[in-house]
Amino acid sequence: MKRVSLALTILLGLATALLVQNRSEIFNKPGGLVPDQRTAIAIAEAVLFPIYGEKNIRQQRPYVAKHARGKWIIEGAGYAGGVFHIEIGQRDAKILELWHEV
């Protein structure tokens, strides 16, 4: 019984180590999880549509997207309903900042 328990403990430890290793590989791939402007805009829309409405956000096209200091900054073009601003971490796709100006 002790051998089975020890074997299971070792297997669980190895599985956990592999998961942690794979997780860091995902974040450390070239370009991170958000390697380009197209991906950044797709993430921005996925976050913004449910919050501010798809029609409202699409009316702010063409978006202004720029990459600076490891993050993507995307803003809507000015229009009567205001503009959005979202910052997305390039490495991990974390939403760093989000607001909509009226």
Summary of the structure (lengths in Angstrom):
residues: 102
radius of gyration: 20.3
end to end distance: 66.8
largest distance: 71.8
contacts: 260
relative contact order: 0.15
helix: 46%
strand: 24%
